[in-house]
Amino acid sequence: MDLDLDERTLAFRDEARAWLASNVPVEPLKSFDTAEGFAQHREWEAKLADARWSVVSWPREFGGRGASLLEWVLFEEEYYAAGAPLRVNQNGIFMLAPTLFSHGTEEQQRRVLPKMARSEQVWAQAWSEPEAGSDIAALRSTATRCDGGWRVSGQKTWSSRATYADRAFGLFRSDPDSVRHKGLTYLMVDLRSDGVTVRPIPQLDGEPGFAEIFFDDVFVPDEDVIGGPGEGWRVAMTTANNERGLSLRSPGRFLAAADRLVSLWRDTGRPAHTADRVADAWIGARAYQLYTLGTVTRLSDGAELGPESSVNKLFWSHLDVALHETALDILGPEAELRGRWSDGWLFSLAGPIYGGTDQIQRSIVAERLLGLPKGTR
């Protein structure tokens, strides 16, 4: 990739930087894991959408700017550098939307994407189950054919954003005689439907960042099947690859955190015992940035995200932990008080778990990229 940006790309970056400088809230929004904060983030997303900054890489007809992948990466860098609010609808924008672009019908795209761009509909994940965490293929929730659609029953857990979300997406077993990856169907479900019960799961800070979702004979119309009946696993791989790869964790997140870490180190007297770790974190963030630009080049040339996204996921999840643990060591005992770094550290600890645990990612790398025998770690 040519890292010298052309005039058009530079103009796009400068426009984004100027808009963010003028519009990012001076006072941080409350946590979107609270009812008040969730409402505040919806308002912020609508403001982004009004200026077409919510989903810059989407076609204009869906609320975007038709920006290139490179421009999207640059926007993300500017977004995090400006200290802008976290995206309350990241499950929808960064995971479901790429799936709809790849497998959804035109009708589904027209119906779902504009509301998603404005966060008029916020999406939750409905993946994990009590006995099917990283091993999603072991799921037991069912979808039974009925007139005009499906009757869904079962339980999902650790569903991100589900406490206050409007809709959810996930896999359900539609063929009762099937096993593992076969006989699954990918559905979008209205969380306000009859038969849906959402039970919040408090985190360590008491806020319900996750929830259990119970489905009791919930009707889902045919129009909310993505791909087709029985094609769920193939469709879900698009979602998983985007979660682990390019979309969900853009370099901007880690570049901004690494720069804050360097500033913290300088402001606290440059403690020698953490110098190497600060440097490693800064280098890691830049390495991830360059790797992502390489991915952008491959995708622009017609490639697709594949199992190599598992390498990406392993890298960024451990980089996130290292960044925050180094900051806590620099701060010393006061770091245990709630604040930006301690909150970030608590969340970073989940990185090696969500989106597929480290063990799952290493198995994918071993089997699908290195060609090693099944079960090799």
C-alpha positions in Angstrom: 0.0 0.0 0.0 1.1 3.5 -0.8 1.1 5.3 2.5 1.2 8.8 0.9 -2.4 9.9 0.9 -3.8 11.7 -2.2 -5.5 15.1 -2.0 -9.1 13.6 -1.9 -8.2 11.3 1.0 -6.5 14.1 2.9 -9.5 16.4 2.4 -11.8 13.6 3.7 -9.6 13.2 6.8 -9.4 16.9 7.5 -13.2 17.3 7.1 -13.7 14.5 9.7 -11.2 16.0 12.1 -12.8 19.4 11.9 -16.3 18.1 12.4 -15.3 15.9 15.4 -13.4 18.8 17.0 -16.6 20.9 16.8 -19.1 18.3 17.8 -17.6 15.7 20.2 -19.3 16.3 23.6 -17.1 18.2 26.0 -18.5 16.2 29.0 -18.3 12.4 28.5 -21.6 10.7 28.0 -22.8 8.4 30.8 -22.2 4.6 30.3 -24.4 3.1 27.6 -24.9 0.2 30.0 -27.3 2.5 31.9 -30.7 3.6 30.7 -29.7 7.3 30.8 -26.4 6.7 29.0 -28.0 4.5 26.4 -30.4 7.3 25.5 -27.6 9.8 25.3 -25.6 7.5 23.0 -28.7 7.1 20.7 -28.8 10.9 20.4 -25.1 11.1 19.6 -25.5 8.4 16.9 -28.4 10.4 15.4 -26.1 13.5 15.3 -23.4 11.5 13.6 -26.0 10.2 11.1 -27.3 13.7 10.3 -23.8 14.7 9.2 -23.3 11.3 7.4 -20.4 10.3 9.8 -22.2 7.3 11.4 -21.4 4.8 8.6 -19.0 6.5 6.3 -18.2 3.5 4.1 -21.9 2.6 3.4 -23.6 3.7 0.2 -25.3 7.1 0.5 -28.7 5.5 0.0 -28.3 3.8 3.5 -26.9 6.9 5.2 -23.3 6.6 4.4 -20.8 8.6 2.3 -19.6 5.8 0.0 -16.2 6.2 1.5 -13.4 3.8 0.7 -12.1 1.3 3.3 -9.0 3.4 3.6 -11.1 6.5 4.4 -13.1 4.5 6.9 -9.8 3.5 8.7 -8.7 7.1 8.7 -12.1 8.2 10.1 -11.8 5.7 12.9 -8.4 7.0 13.8 -9.7 10.6 13.9 -12.8 9.4 15.9 -10.8 7.8 18.7 -8.1 10.5 18.7 -10.9 13.1 19.3 -12.2 11.1 22.3 -15.6 10.6 20.8 -18.2 8.4 22.5 -18.1 4.6 22.1 -20.5 3.3 19.5 -23.6 1.9 21.3 -24.7 0.2 18.0 -21.4 -1.4 17.2 -22.9 -4.9 17.1 -25.2 -3.7 14.3 -22.9 -1.4 12.4 -19.7 -3.5 12.6 -21.0 -7.1 12.7 -24.6 -7.4 11.3 -24.3 -4.8 8.6 -21.3 -6.5 6.8 -23.4 -9.7 7.0 -26.4 -8.0 5.4 -24.2 -6.5 2.6 -22.8 -10.0 1.9 -25.9 -12.2 2.3 -29.0 -10.0 2.9 -31.7 -9.2 0.3 -32.2 -5.8 -1.1 -35.4 -5.6 0.9 -33.6 -6.4 4.1 -30.9 -3.8 3.4 -33.4 -1.1 2.7 -35.5 -2.0 5.8 -32.7 -2.5 8.3 -29.7 -0.4 7.4 -31.0 3.2 7.6 -32.6 2.7 11.0 -29.3 1.0 12.1 -27.3 4.0 10.9 -29.3 6.4 13.1 -29.5 3.9 16.0 -33.3 4.0 15.8 -32.8 0.3 16.1 -29.9 -0.8 18.3 -28.8 -4.5 17.9 -27.8 -7.1 20.4 -25.9 -10.3 19.8 -27.8 -13.6 20.4 -24.9 -16.1 20.0 -23.7 -17.8 23.2 -25.9 -20.2 25.1 -25.4 -21.8 28.6 -23.8 -24.9 27.0 -22.5 -23.2 23.8 -20.1 -20.4 24.4 -17.2 -20.3 22.0 -18.4 -23.6 20.6 -21.4 -22.0 18.9 -22.1 -25.1 16.9 -23.3 -26.8 20.1 -26.3 -24.4 20.4 -29.7 -25.8 21.3 -32.1 -22.9 20.7 -34.6 -23.9 18.0 -36.4 -22.4 15.1 -39.5 -24.4 14.0 -41.2 -23.8 10.6 -44.7 -22.3 10.8 -47.0 -20.5 8.5 -45.2 -17.4 7.3 -42.1 -17.8 9.3 -40.6 -19.6 12.4 -41.3 -20.3 16.0 -38.2 -19.7 18.1 -37.5 -21.2 21.6 -34.5 -21.4 23.8 -32.0 -19.3 25.7 -29.1 -17.0 24.8 -26.7 -15.6 27.3 -23.9 -13.0 27.5 -25.8 -11.0 24.9 -24.1 -7.7 24.5 -26.3 -4.6 24.7 -29.4 -6.8 25.0 -30.7 -5.0 28.2 -31.7 -1.9 26.3 -31.5 -3.0 22.6 -34.4 -3.2 20.2 -33.4 -6.2 18.1 -31.0 -9.2 18.1 -29.3 -11.4 15.6 -28.1 -14.9 16.0 -28.2 -18.6 15.1 -30.9 -21.1 15.8 -31.2 -24.8 15.0 -33.9 -25.2 12.4 -33.3 -28.9 11.6 -33.9 -31.0 14.8 -32.0 -34.0 13.3 -28.9 -32.0 12.4 -25.7 -31.8 14.4 -22.9 -29.2 14.8 -22.6 -26.8 11.9 -25.5 -28.1 9.8 -29.2 -27.3 10.0 -28.7 -23.8 11.5 -30.6 -20.7 10.4 -29.5 -17.0 10.9 -32.4 -14.9 12.2 -33.1 -11.3 13.2 -35.4 -11.1 16.1 -37.5 -8.2 17.6 -36.8 -8.1 21.3 -40.2 -6.5 21.9 -42.0 -9.6 20.5 -44.4 -11.6 22.5 -42.5 -14.5 24.2 -39.2 -12.6 24.6 -37.8 -12.1 28.1 -34.6 -10.2 28.7 -32.9 -10.7 32.0 -29.9 -8.2 32.6 -26.6 -9.6 33.9 -24.8 -7.0 36.2 -21.1 -6.6 35.6 -18.5 -6.0 38.3 -19.5 -2.3 38.2 -23.1 -3.2 38.7 -24.1 -2.1 35.2 -26.0 -4.6 32.9 -23.7 -4.7 29.9 -24.9 -8.1 29.1 -28.2 -10.0 29.4 -29.8 -13.4 29.0 -32.5 -13.7 26.4 -35.3 -16.3 26.7 -37.4 -17.1 23.7 -40.7 -18.9 24.4 -42.4 -19.7 21.1 -41.5 -16.4 19.5 -42.7 -15.7 16.0 -40.1 -14.5 13.5 -41.2 -13.8 9.9 -39.5 -15.3 6.9 -38.4 -11.8 5.9 -36.0 -11.8 8.9 -34.0 -14.9 7.8 -30.6 -13.9 6.4 -29.2 -16.2 3.7 -31.7 -19.0 3.8 -32.9 -21.8 6.0 -30.1 -24.2 6.9 -27.4 -21.8 5.7 -26.8 -20.1 9.1 -23.3 -21.3 9.7 -22.0 -20.0 6.3 -23.6 -16.6 7.0 -22.4 -16.5 10.6 -18.8 -16.8 9.4 -19.1 -13.4 7.8 -20.2 -12.0 11.1 -17.5 -13.8 13.1 -14.7 -12.7 10.6 -15.8 -9.1 10.9 -15.9 -9.3 14.7 -12.4 -10.8 14.9 -10.9 -8.9 11.9 -11.3 -5.5 10.4 -14.5 -3.9 11.7 -15.0 -4.2 15.4 -11.6 -3.2 16.6 -10.1 -0.6 14.2 -6.5 0.5 14.8 -7.8 3.9 15.9 -8.9 2.5 19.2 -5.4 1.2 20.0 -3.4 4.2 18.5 -5.3 6.6 20.8 -4.8 4.4 23.8 -1.1 4.0 23.1 -0.7 7.8 22.7 -2.5 8.3 26.1 -0.2 5.7 27.6 2.9 7.5 26.4 1.6 10.8 27.8 0.8 9.1 31.1 4.3 7.7 31.3 5.8 11.1 30.7 3.5 12.9 33.1 4.3 10.5 36.0 8.1 11.0 35.8 8.9 8.4 33.2 9.2 5.4 35.6 12.0 3.2 34.2 10.5 -0.1 35.2 7.7 0.4 32.6 9.7 2.0 29.8 10.1 -1.2 27.7 6.4 -2.1 28.1 5.2 1.4 27.1 7.4 1.2 24.0 6.2 -2.3 23.2 2.6 -1.1 23.4 3.2 1.9 21.2 5.0 -0.3 18.6 2.2 -2.9 18.8 -0.5 -0.3 18.0 1.5 0.9 15.0 2.1 -2.6 13.8 -1.7 -3.3 14.0 -2.3 -0.1 12.0 0.0 -1.3 9.3 -1.4 -4.8 9.3 -4.9 -3.3 8.9 -3.8 -1.1 6.0 -2.5 -4.3 4.4 -5.9 -5.9 4.9 -7.6 -2.9 3.3 -5.4 -3.4 0.3 -6.3 -7.0 0.0 -10.0 -6.4 0.4 -9.8 -3.5 -2.2 -8.3 -6.0 -4.6 -11.3 -8.3 -4.2 -10.2 -10.6 -1.4 -12.4 -11.6 1.5 -11.8 -11.8 5.3 -11.1 -15.4 6.1 -9.6 -17.4 9.0 -6.6 -15.1 9.1 -8.9 -12.8 11.1 -8.2 -15.2 14.0 -4.6 -14.0 14.0 -5.8 -10.5 14.1 -8.1 -11.2 17.0 -5.4 -12.8 19.1 -3.1 -9.8 18.5 -5.5 -7.0 19.3 -7.1 -8.7 22.3 -3.7 -9.2 24.0 -2.5 -5.7 22.9 -5.5 -4.2 24.7 -4.7 -6.1 27.9 -1.0 -5.0 27.8 -1.9 -1.4 27.2 -4.2 -1.2 30.2 -2.1 -3.3 32.6 1.0 -1.1 31.8 -1.1 2.0 32.6 -2.2 0.5 36.0 1.4 -0.3 36.9 2.5 3.3 36.1 -0.4 4.7 38.3 0.4 2.4 41.2 -2.2 1.9 44.1 -4.4 4.7 42.9 -5.1 2.8 39.7 -7.5 0.6 41.7 -9.9 3.6 42.0 -12.5 3.7 39.3 -11.3 5.7 36.3 -10.6 5.6 32.6 -7.7 3.2 32.8 -9.2 0.9 35.4 -12.5 0.7 33.6 -10.7 0.0 30.3 -8.6 -2.7 32.0 -11.7 -4.5 33.3 -13.2 -4.5 29.8 -9.9 -5.5 28.2 -9.8 -8.7 30.2 -12.8 -10.0 28.3 -10.9 -9.6 24.9 -9.4 -13.0 25.0 -12.8 -14.5 25.6 -15.5 -12.7 23.5 -15.5 -13.2 19.8 -14.1 -16.7 20.3 -11.7 -17.6 23.1 -7.9 -17.7 22.5 -8.1 -21.5 22.4 -10.7 -21.4 19.6 -8.6 -18.8 17.7 -5.4 -20.9 18.0 -7.2 -24.0 16.8 -8.4 -22.1 13.7 -4.9 -20.8 13.0 -3.4 -24.2 13.4 -6.0 -26.1 11.3 -7.1 -23.6 8.6 -3.9 -21.5 8.1 -1.1 -23.9 9.1 -2.7 -27.1 7.9 -2.0 -28.9 11.1 -4.0 -31.9 12.3 -7.4 -31.2 13.9 -7.1 -30.5 17.6 -3.5 -29.1 17.4 -2.8 -26.0 19.5 
